[in-house]
Amino acid sequence: CLDAAIPVYGVYDFLDHSGLNHNVALRGFLEDKIMDHSAEQNPELWLQASPVVRIRPDAPPLFVIHGSHDVMTSP
């Protein structure tokens, strides 16, 4: 049972629905090292891997720490 989480950095929407993350390095890393398919080939897989789809009223609390010098994502 998870009571809380403290992510030190992160990307929470792998498909970038907000349009705020313009760093293509992360997408390339995910395609090359993590995901079996590109986001274009299997958007549902990428959506289900995105933490943002797990947000719900009964989800554990998160304390997100994110700096301004992250090289993989926008602040």
C-alpha positions in Angstrom: 0.0 0.0 0.0 1.4 3.4 -1.0 0.8 6.2 1.5 2.6 9.0 -0.3 5.3 9.7 -2.9 8.0 12.3 -3.3 9.2 12.4 -6.9 12.4 14.4 -7.2 11.9 15.3 -10.8 9.8 13.9 -13.6 7.5 14.0 -16.5 4.0 13.0 -15.7 2.3 13.3 -19.1 4.4 11.3 -21.6 2.1 12.5 -24.5 2.5 16.2 -23.5 -1.2 17.1 -23.7 -0.5 20.5 -22.2 2.1 21.4 -24.9 4.5 22.6 -22.2 7.3 20.2 -22.6 9.2 21.0 -25.8 12.2 18.9 -25.0 12.4 16.1 -27.6 15.4 14.5 -25.8 13.0 12.9 -23.3 10.7 11.4 -26.0 13.8 10.0 -27.8 15.1 8.5 -24.5 11.7 6.9 -23.8 11.3 5.5 -27.3 14.9 4.1 -27.3 15.2 2.8 -23.8 11.8 2.4 -22.1 8.8 2.0 -24.4 8.4 -0.8 -27.0 6.8 1.5 -29.5 6.9 5.2 -30.4 4.1 7.5 -29.2 2.8 7.6 -32.8 2.8 3.9 -33.1 1.0 3.2 -29.8 -0.4 6.3 -28.1 -2.6 4.2 -25.8 0.6 2.5 -24.4 2.2 5.9 -23.8 -1.0 7.2 -22.2 -1.2 4.3 -19.8 2.4 4.7 -18.8 1.8 8.4 -17.9 1.4 9.1 -14.2 -1.1 11.8 -15.0 -3.8 9.2 -15.8 -3.5 7.9 -12.3 -4.8 11.1 -10.7 -8.0 10.5 -8.8 -9.5 11.7 -5.6 -8.4 8.7 -3.6 -4.8 8.7 -4.9 -2.0 9.1 -2.4 -0.6 12.6 -1.9 2.5 13.7 -3.9 5.1 16.2 -3.0 6.8 17.1 -6.3 10.3 18.5 -6.3 11.4 20.0 -9.7 14.2 22.4 -10.3 14.8 24.9 -13.1 17.9 23.2 -14.6 16.5 19.8 -15.6 17.9 18.8 -18.9 15.2 16.2 -19.8 12.0 18.3 -19.3 10.7 21.8 -19.0 10.2 23.3 -15.5 
